[in-house]
Amino acid sequence: MAIPDVFLEYLIKQGIDQYDANLYVFGRNGKPGNQHLGKNNMRFRFNKFREKL
């Protein structure tokens, strides 16, 4: 899957290029890893932020 340039630049500033390219970007424990987040994880996180706003 392609990552938009603006987001990729942000990820590089955060050190994403220091990880193995075969890892999932959104892994568990807030770091790239071998296990990806559940398919609804981002939606649940977004909903929490939206409700606070």
Helices and strands as residue ranges (DSSP letters): H 5-13, G 16-18, G 28-30, H 41-52
